[in-house]
Amino acid sequence: MVVENTNKAIVVNSIILYSRLIIITVLSLLTTRYALKELGVVDYGLYSVLGGIISFITLINTISTGTANRFIAVALGKGNKEDVNEQFNINLIIQIFIALIVVCISFPLGDWYINNYVNYDGNISDAINVFRYSVLGSIISFVGVPYTGVLMAKENFKVFSIIDIISYILKFSFVVFILKLFNNKLVAYAIMMSGLTALTTIFYILYCKVKYAEIIRWKVSKSIKKYKEVFIFSLWNSYGVVAYVGKNQGAAILVNAFFNTIYNTALGLANTVTSFVNLFALNITKPIAPQITKCYAAGNLKRCEFLLTIVTKWSFFLILIIATPFFVGPEYILQIWLGEVPPYTVMFIQLSIIEILIESLNNGVGELVFASGRIAFYQIAVNSVRLVGIIIAYFILSAGMPAYSLLYAYIIVAVIVVLLKQIALRRSVAVDIKYLIKRAYLPSISVLIVYIPLIIMINMTGFSPLLKILVALFVVLNILLFIGFRSEERKYLYNFIKRNK
């Protein structure tokens, strides 16, 4: 009965998250279109460069949320209410400490980098102001990390959805109706984005004070051992952040160093597309991740393995569906979205999608490794390889290759990371790797073997772009249904659709 209820919770939370994601994807793509129109190619490219730097701080926030979620979810899985409250307060104190450090470091470091390395034709003081406002918004969100961790551990995704939708509606409204009223549109845009980041955090805090007052009541823990445990876990997480953001921001910095902000605009647009493609896959992980942690804490490893196969295979399949239109009709889609498509945008998008498609085969692995707490080898092995990818990309661009060529290095690294994560998983948790290969990896590879030649054939036809997209989607759905899914999965999917007509 427990398994049935938890499976139902996964379905309900997935429906909530995907409803949210569809709405914010449409709003965000429209916001990007109007922001590009109002800011222009050069200023939007600058915001992409500086936004990449800010994403380093934002991702520290995201990973810290994962840390808080992990420790709070483990405490919930063990059923100890006092431990849940203690873990919340420990994470809150650590986040306040991290926020103070980031404030002290980011301002002087950001000024130095912008003044010496940013390739921008406009007023450099505007670039500095954009950076500073963006940092302030990110810093405020640090305090909200433990509160977000509570919401994730309690699987309260409805609140995330409502607040995110409101935030994106406000962003869209500002860009379309208000941004044109400002003379300095770039700085105004940065202030608005920063303000909404801070406002979202405030809403999370207020909600938790009402809904989870017992969990978030203030009580200073005197357990040095527990502070140390969370802090060490966060340090290993931080290395992962450095590698992940270093890889992404490294691409923006390298493109800006060898080319100019027009190429950064193409890369920024590619990052926008791939981030939303990836979000669809991550929204499979998000409702399942807390249950992986709780099941591991409760000693139910078999269910952890089952959930891991679901996350891995379904993430890959979903990205393949969403990516398909960008493989058969990219110019058509981009012209509808942007009007005028910047140079090299298509190549940046297609190569970036291939990279995240490969990486999606690892979705869920990190959650199970983190649940075990044995993350040292995982972080060192996986993320050191990611950092090496930046070095390879540098030499590729130094050789005079086109800007998008750096993504070839990232694709090679993604393949190596897939293999390393399997080794790290086996070292951390005694999972049945053969079960994972049989139920997740082999179906995914089989689908890809059939998918690639069929997509090539569709591209060789004389169909219109829209017809190519429709045919390709029909083909990929049938490949997934008859090759990717097992017979019992097809039966379950059919019954689910029948019940919810």
C-alpha positions in Angstrom: 0.0 0.0 0.0 2.9 2.4 0.7 4.4 1.8 -2.7 1.0 2.5 -4.3 0.6 5.7 -2.5 4.1 6.9 -3.2 3.6 6.0 -6.9 0.4 8.1 -6.9 2.3 11.0 -5.3 4.9 10.8 -8.0 2.2 11.0 -10.7 0.3 13.9 -9.1 3.5 15.8 -8.4 4.7 15.2 -12.0 1.4 16.5 -13.4 1.7 19.7 -11.2 5.4 20.2 -12.3 4.8 19.7 -16.0 1.7 22.0 -16.0 4.0 24.6 -14.3 6.8 24.0 -16.8 4.6 24.3 -19.9 3.3 27.7 -18.7 6.7 29.1 -17.6 8.4 27.7 -20.8 6.0 29.6 -23.0 6.3 32.8 -20.9 10.1 32.5 -20.7 10.5 32.0 -24.5 8.3 35.0 -25.1 10.1 37.0 -22.5 13.5 36.2 -24.3 12.1 37.3 -27.6 11.0 40.7 -26.4 14.1 41.1 -24.2 16.3 40.5 -27.3 14.2 43.0 -29.2 14.4 45.7 -26.5 18.0 45.2 -25.4 19.5 44.5 -28.8 22.0 41.7 -29.8 25.0 43.4 -28.1 23.4 44.1 -24.7 21.6 40.8 -24.6 25.0 39.1 -25.3 26.5 41.1 -22.4 23.7 40.0 -20.1 24.3 36.4 -21.2 28.0 36.7 -20.2 27.3 38.4 -16.9 24.3 36.2 -16.3 26.6 33.2 -16.6 28.8 34.6 -13.9 25.7 35.1 -11.7 24.7 31.5 -12.5 27.7 30.4 -10.5 26.2 32.0 -7.4 22.7 30.8 -8.3 23.9 27.3 -8.7 25.7 27.4 -5.4 22.2 28.3 -4.1 20.6 25.4 -6.0 23.2 22.8 -4.8 22.9 24.1 -1.3 19.1 23.5 -1.6 20.0 20.0 -2.6 22.1 19.6 0.5 19.4 20.9 2.8 16.8 18.7 1.0 19.1 15.7 1.5 19.6 16.1 5.2 16.0 17.1 5.9 14.6 14.3 3.8 16.8 11.7 5.5 15.5 13.0 8.9 11.9 12.7 7.6 12.6 9.2 6.3 13.8 8.2 9.8 10.7 9.8 11.3 12.5 11.9 13.9 10.8 15.4 14.2 13.5 16.9 16.4 16.2 15.9 14.0 14.2 17.5 11.1 14.1 20.8 13.0 17.8 20.5 14.0 18.8 19.9 10.4 16.8 22.9 9.2 18.5 25.3 11.7 22.0 23.9 10.9 21.5 24.5 7.2 20.1 28.0 7.8 23.1 29.0 9.9 25.5 27.6 7.3 23.7 29.4 4.4 23.9 32.8 6.2 27.6 32.2 6.7 28.0 31.3 2.9 26.0 34.4 1.9 28.3 36.7 3.9 31.4 35.1 2.2 29.9 35.5 -1.3 29.2 39.2 -0.7 32.7 39.9 0.4 34.3 38.0 -2.5 31.9 38.6 -5.5 31.9 42.4 -5.7 35.7 43.0 -6.0 36.2 39.9 -8.1 33.4 40.8 -10.4 34.7 44.4 -10.9 38.2 43.1 -11.7 36.9 40.6 -14.2 34.6 43.1 -16.0 37.2 45.8 -16.2 39.9 43.5 -17.5 38.2 40.8 -19.5 34.7 41.6 -20.7 34.6 42.5 -24.4 31.8 45.1 -24.5 31.4 48.1 -26.8 29.0 50.0 -24.5 29.5 51.8 -21.2 31.5 49.5 -18.9 29.9 51.0 -15.8 26.5 49.5 -17.0 28.1 46.1 -17.0 29.4 46.6 -13.5 25.9 47.7 -12.3 24.2 44.7 -14.0 26.6 42.4 -12.2 26.1 44.0 -8.8 22.3 44.1 -8.9 22.3 40.5 -10.0 24.6 39.4 -7.2 22.3 41.1 -4.6 19.3 39.2 -5.8 21.2 36.0 -5.7 22.5 36.6 -2.2 19.0 37.2 -0.7 18.0 33.8 -2.1 20.7 32.1 0.0 18.8 32.7 3.2 15.8 30.9 1.6 17.7 27.7 0.8 16.7 25.7 4.0 13.0 26.8 3.4 13.2 25.5 -0.1 14.8 22.4 1.2 11.8 21.8 3.5 9.3 22.3 0.7 11.2 19.8 -1.5 11.6 17.2 1.3 7.9 17.5 2.1 7.2 17.1 -1.7 5.1 20.3 -1.7 5.6 21.1 -5.4 2.3 22.9 -5.7 3.8 25.9 -3.9 6.8 25.9 -6.3 4.5 25.9 -9.2 2.2 28.8 -8.1 5.1 31.1 -7.1 7.1 30.3 -10.2 4.2 31.0 -12.5 3.5 34.3 -10.8 7.2 35.3 -11.1 7.3 34.5 -14.8 4.1 36.4 -15.5 5.7 39.4 -13.8 8.9 39.1 -15.8 7.0 38.8 -19.1 4.8 41.8 -18.2 7.8 43.9 -17.3 9.7 43.2 -20.5 6.7 43.7 -22.7 5.0 46.7 -21.1 7.5 48.5 -18.8 11.1 48.0 -20.1 10.6 50.3 -23.1 9.9 53.2 -20.7 13.5 53.2 -19.5 16.5 54.9 -21.2 19.0 52.4 -19.7 17.1 49.2 -20.5 20.0 46.9 -19.7 20.3 48.1 -16.0 16.5 48.2 -15.6 16.3 44.6 -16.9 18.9 43.5 -14.4 17.2 45.2 -11.5 13.8 43.6 -12.3 15.3 40.1 -12.7 17.2 40.5 -9.4 14.1 41.9 -7.6 11.9 39.0 -8.7 14.5 36.5 -7.5 14.5 38.0 -4.1 10.7 38.3 -4.0 10.3 34.6 -4.8 12.6 33.7 -1.8 10.5 35.9 0.5 7.3 34.1 -0.5 8.9 30.7 0.3 10.0 31.9 3.7 6.5 33.3 4.5 4.8 30.1 3.4 7.0 27.9 5.5 6.4 30.1 8.6 2.7 29.4 8.2 2.7 25.8 7.0 5.7 24.2 8.7 6.2 26.3 11.8 7.2 23.3 13.9 10.0 22.4 11.5 11.4 25.9 11.0 11.2 27.1 14.6 14.5 28.7 15.7 16.8 26.6 17.8 20.6 26.7 17.7 22.1 23.2 17.6 25.2 22.6 19.6 26.2 19.5 17.8 29.6 20.3 16.1 29.6 16.9 14.5 26.4 17.6 12.6 27.6 21.0 11.5 30.7 19.4 10.3 28.8 16.7 8.4 26.6 19.2 6.6 29.6 21.5 5.9 31.8 18.7 4.4 28.8 17.5 2.3 28.4 21.1 1.1 32.1 21.4 0.3 32.0 18.4 -1.9 28.8 19.8 -3.5 30.7 23.1 -4.0 33.3 21.3 -6.0 30.5 20.0 -8.2 29.2 23.5 -8.6 32.6 24.9 -9.6 32.9 22.2 -12.3 29.4 22.4 -13.6 29.2 26.2 -13.7 32.9 26.4 -14.8 32.0 24.3 -17.8 29.0 26.4 -18.7 30.5 29.8 -17.9 33.8 28.7 -19.4 32.0 28.4 -22.7 30.7 32.0 -22.5 34.1 33.3 -21.4 36.0 31.5 -24.1 33.5 32.6 -26.8 33.8 36.2 -25.6 37.6 36.0 -25.5 38.0 34.6 -29.1 35.0 36.3 -30.7 32.5 38.9 -29.5 29.1 39.4 -27.8 27.2 38.6 -30.9 28.4 35.0 -30.7 27.6 35.1 -27.0 24.0 35.9 -28.0 23.9 32.7 -30.0 25.3 30.8 -27.1 22.9 32.5 -24.7 19.9 31.6 -26.8 21.2 28.0 -27.1 21.5 27.9 -23.3 17.9 29.2 -23.0 16.6 26.5 -25.2 18.6 23.7 -23.7 17.9 24.8 -20.1 14.2 24.4 -20.8 14.7 21.1 -22.6 16.7 19.9 -19.6 14.0 21.2 -17.2 11.5 18.8 -18.7 13.8 15.9 -17.8 14.6 17.3 -14.4 10.9 17.6 -13.6 10.9 13.8 -13.8 13.7 13.7 -11.2 12.3 16.4 -8.9 9.1 14.5 -7.7 11.1 11.2 -7.4 14.3 12.5 -5.7 12.8 13.0 -2.2 11.4 9.5 -2.3 14.8 8.1 -3.4 16.4 9.7 -0.3 13.6 8.6 2.0 13.6 5.0 0.7 17.4 4.9 1.1 17.1 6.2 4.7 14.5 3.6 5.4 16.7 0.8 4.0 14.5 0.1 1.0 17.2 -0.3 -1.7 15.1 -2.3 -4.1 12.6 0.6 -4.5 15.6 3.0 -4.9 16.7 0.9 -7.9 13.2 0.9 -9.4 12.9 4.7 -9.0 16.4 5.2 -10.5 15.5 3.2 -13.7 12.3 5.3 -14.0 14.2 8.6 -13.8 17.0 7.5 -16.1 14.9 6.1 -18.9 12.0 8.6 -18.9 14.4 11.6 -18.7 16.2 10.4 -21.8 13.0 9.7 -23.7 11.4 13.0 -22.8 14.5 15.0 -23.9 14.5 13.0 -27.2 10.9 14.0 -27.9 11.4 17.7 -27.1 14.7 17.8 -29.0 13.3 16.2 -32.2 11.9 19.5 -33.7 15.4 21.1 -33.3 16.9 18.3 -35.3 14.5 18.5 -38.3 13.2 22.1 -38.4 15.4 24.3 -36.2 15.3 27.4 -38.4 11.5 27.2 -38.7 11.1 27.1 -34.9 13.7 29.8 -34.2 12.2 32.2 -36.8 8.8 31.8 -35.1 10.3 32.4 -31.7 12.9 35.2 -32.5 12.0 36.6 -35.9 15.7 37.1 -36.9 18.0 34.2 -36.0 21.6 35.2 -34.9 24.5 33.4 -36.7 25.5 30.0 -35.4 22.5 29.7 -33.1 21.2 26.5 -34.7 24.6 24.7 -34.4 25.0 25.9 -30.7 21.5 24.5 -29.9 21.8 21.2 -31.7 25.2 20.4 -30.1 24.1 21.5 -26.7 21.0 19.3 -26.9 23.2 16.3 -27.9 25.3 16.9 -24.8 22.3 17.1 -22.4 20.8 14.1 -24.1 23.9 12.0 -23.2 24.0 13.5 -19.7 20.3 12.6 -19.1 21.4 8.9 -18.9 22.8 9.9 -15.5 19.6 11.5 -14.1 18.8 10.0 -10.7 22.3 8.6 -10.1 23.4 11.7 -8.2 20.3 11.7 -6.0 21.0 8.1 -4.9 24.7 8.7 -4.4 23.9 11.9 -2.4 21.3 10.0 -0.3 24.1 7.6 0.8 26.3 10.6 1.8 29.4 8.9 0.2 30.0 11.5 -2.5 33.7 12.2 -2.4 34.7 9.8 -5.3 31.6 10.9 -7.3 32.5 14.6 -7.0 36.2 14.2 -7.6 36.0 11.8 -10.6 33.0 13.3 -12.4 33.6 17.0 -12.0 37.4 16.9 -12.6 36.6 15.5 -16.0 34.1 18.3 -16.6 36.9 20.8 -15.8 39.2 19.2 -18.3 36.6 19.8 -20.9 37.2 23.5 -20.6 40.9 23.1 -21.3 40.2 21.0 -24.4 37.7 23.6 -25.6 40.3 26.3 -25.2 42.7 24.5 -27.5 40.0 23.8 -30.0 39.2 27.5 -30.3 42.9 28.5 -30.2 43.3 26.3 -33.3 40.9 28.7 -35.2 37.8 26.5 -35.1 34.3 28.1 -35.2 32.8 29.2 -31.9 30.4 26.3 -31.7 33.3 23.8 -32.0 34.0 24.0 -28.2 30.8 21.9 -27.7 32.4 18.9 -29.4 34.8 18.8 -26.3 31.8 18.9 -24.0 30.0 16.1 -25.8 33.1 13.8 -25.5 33.3 14.7 -21.8 29.6 13.9 -21.4 30.2 10.3 -22.6 33.1 9.9 -20.2 30.9 11.3 -17.3 28.2 8.7 -18.0 30.7 5.9 -17.5 32.3 7.5 -14.4 29.0 7.9 -12.7 28.2 4.2 -13.0 31.5 3.5 -11.2 30.8 6.1 -8.6 27.3 4.7 -8.0 28.6 1.2 -7.5 31.2 2.4 -5.0 28.7 4.4 -3.0 25.6 2.1 -3.0 25.3 -1.6 -3.5 22.9 -1.3 -6.5 22.3 -4.0 -9.1 24.0 -2.4 -12.1 22.9 -5.2 -14.4 19.3 -4.4 -13.5 19.9 -0.7 -14.3 21.5 -1.6 -17.6 18.7 -4.0 -18.6 15.8 -1.8 -17.6 17.2 1.7 -18.5 20.3 1.9 -20.6 19.7 -0.9 -23.2 16.2 0.4 -24.0 17.6 4.0 -24.4 20.4 2.8 -26.7 18.0 0.7 -28.7 15.8 3.7 -29.3 18.7 5.8 -30.4 20.0 3.2 -32.9 16.6 3.2 -34.7 16.0 7.0 -34.2 19.2 8.4 -35.8 18.8 6.9 -39.4 15.1 7.7 -39.4 15.7 11.4 -38.6 18.4 11.5 -41.2 15.9 10.2 -43.8 13.2 12.7 -42.8 15.7 15.5 -43.2 16.5 14.3 -46.7 12.8 14.5 -47.8 11.3 17.6 -49.5 8.7 18.0 -46.9 7.9 21.5 -45.5 9.6 22.2 -42.1 6.3 21.9 -40.2 5.5 18.6 -41.9 9.0 17.3 -41.1 8.5 18.1 -37.5 5.1 16.4 -37.3 6.3 13.3 -39.1 9.5 13.1 -36.9 7.4 13.4 -33.7 5.0 10.7 -34.8 8.0 8.5 -35.6 9.8 9.1 -32.3 6.7 8.4 -30.3 6.2 5.1 -32.0 9.8 4.2 -31.5 9.5 4.9 -27.8 6.2 3.1 -27.4 7.3 -0.1 -29.2 11.0 -0.3 -28.6 11.7 1.9 -25.5 8.9 0.7 -23.2 8.4 -2.8 -21.9 5.1 -4.5 -22.3 4.0 -3.9 -18.7 4.9 -0.3 -19.1 2.8 0.1 -22.2 -0.1 -1.6 -20.4 0.3 0.8 -17.4 0.5 3.8 -19.6 -2.7 2.7 -21.5 -4.6 2.1 -18.3 -3.5 5.5 -16.9 -4.7 7.4 -20.0 -7.9 5.4 -20.0 -8.6 6.2 -16.3 -7.9 10.0 -16.8 -9.9 10.6 -20.0 
